[in-house]
Structure formats: structure tokens, C-alpha cells
Amino acid sequence: MASSELPDSPVTETSEPSAEPSPEPLHEVGVGPWEGEWPEGEHWDPELLQNGDRRNVLDQYRYWKHDAIVAELDSRRHDFHIAIENWQHDLNIGTVVRTANAFLAKEVHIIGRRRWNRRGAMVTDKYQHIRHHPTVDDFVAWAQAEGYTIIGIDIFPDSVPLETYDLPKRSVLVFGQEGPGLSAEVHEAAEATLSIEQFGSTRSINAASAAAIAMHAWIRRHVFNQRVS
Ligand SMILES: C[S@@+](CC[C@H](N)C(=O)[O-])C[C@H]1O[C@@H](n2cnc3c(N)ncnc32)[C@H](O)[C@@H]1O
């Protein structure tokens, strides 16, 4: 993100109407202008040092140029990829991208329509490599060429519980849309389709919640070496 771009909104408290004066914002995200002598190094952003850094980034990246942050993330990204089908502009995609950033997915793949609603991403898409595939065939060809195992995540009759499945390290986890779920083409192309065990009355959970659970399962298996029994 260019340093001139607007940062994420400050965190503010909302309250019921009352006679009391409006409360001050709880706190503003980020830091103000750098105090003292400026540090030396290519990764520092002079505009942020001058004006402050209100971006939604870890403290260790404060005042860093956007490209320097992406380069540092690229040096240690995980082996898993994420894909989500986008035939009807699913509103969950932004949240999936944000979670993929948090768990440091290698790339996010959007299958179907190119345009997607970035709102839930909270600017994390600027730090994430995102690749568009107009068709499922195009996506499958990419996965095969790169040696990634396609793992569908959905509740099909032939789904295997995610909790008991040994996720391959080079996985691309594919999520469906609210309503239709994963397409028949992805179901067909997947090595396996995995379901997240549920215990209540609803048929399914929200796609972004499912994505967070599945990504964390990969993290537990391949970062913490927690094997399934
Ligand atoms: C709301 S669901 C789609 C509806 C679902 N196909 C059905 O039969 O009701 C949207 C997406 O969320 C994910 N999802 C939701 N609940 C899930 C679960 N329990 N296990 C695996 N994936 C789930 C899947 O990727 C799915 O395609």
C-alpha cells in the first residue's frame, strides 16, 4: 500500500444515546510521527516517519515501506494456498483473504468472477498475493502444474472429517459460496473433500469461519507438527 493511502479506521466505541457528552475514541490505531533522529535503512518510509503510521500492521512493521513488508512476508510464507469460488460475489471473500494473511498463506485464488468485495479484507489484500482464475479448469491446471493437492472443504455425503484427515503440506484448500457451496467441478477435481464436524441444528457454518478453521488445521499439522490420530 502506498503510504499516502488511507489507513484503516481508528477503533471507536459506539454507545446508546444519552445526555452524557460523546466519549472520546477508545484509542487510535498505530503511531504518530517518528520522534528523534530518523533511522537509516532502505525499508523505512519517509512519509510514514514524517506523518505517523496508522496502518493495521504488527508493531514490528511500523514505518516500513509497504513493499518491504511484503518482501519480508514473502521470505517466510507457508506452503498452503487458499481458493474460493466467486460466481455470485460472495461477501465472505474479504474475510477469507484477511485470515489467509494472518496465517500467511502463499496465495489466495479467486475462481470465477474477477471482482470481489474487499471490505472484509481490511486492507490485508495489499499484503497478499491474489490470483484470478476465470474457470475451474484454469484453476485445476495451475494446481497440477505447481504440484498442489486440491482439497475441497464442504459437507458432501462423501466428505471425510477434517479432524481425522492428514492434510498434505502442499495443499490448496478450496471453499464454496454461501448457498450453492462448492461446485461439482471442484468436487470432481479434489483429491478429497473435507467436512468440519458440527453439533448443532444448522446445516453449515459461514464460509469465512470454515476457511479459518481449515487454515488453522493446516497450521497445527505443519507448523506445530500436531498429527491427526
Ligand atoms: C454455507 S456453505 C454452503 C452450503 C452447503 N453446501 C449446504 O449444503 O448447505 C458455504 C461454504 O462454507 C464452507 N462450509 C460451511 N460449513 C462447512 C462445514 N461444516 N464443513 C466444511 N465446509 C463448510 C464450505 O466451503 C461451503 O462451500
The ligand as an ORCA input file, in Angstrom:
! r2SCAN-3c Opt
* xyz 0 1
  C     -22.805    -22.047      3.705
  S     -21.807    -23.236      2.993
  C     -22.722    -23.849      1.583
  C     -23.900    -24.668      1.884
  C     -23.711    -26.167      1.853
  N     -23.155    -26.703      0.612
  C     -25.025    -26.900      2.171
  O     -25.215    -27.997      1.677
  O     -25.810    -26.392      2.929
  C     -20.585    -22.299      2.167
  C     -19.204    -22.857      2.235
  O     -18.752    -22.848      3.572
  C     -17.914    -23.969      3.811
  N     -18.512    -24.746      4.908
  C     -19.529    -24.360      5.689
  N     -19.755    -25.250      6.668
  C     -18.860    -26.240      6.496
  C     -18.574    -27.458      7.194
  N     -19.232    -27.828      8.292
  N     -17.560    -28.231      6.738
  C     -16.837    -27.866      5.668
  N     -17.056    -26.722      4.972
  C     -18.055    -25.921      5.381
  C     -17.803    -24.719      2.516
  O     -16.638    -24.316      1.825
  C     -19.052    -24.276      1.772
  O     -18.892    -24.397      0.379
*
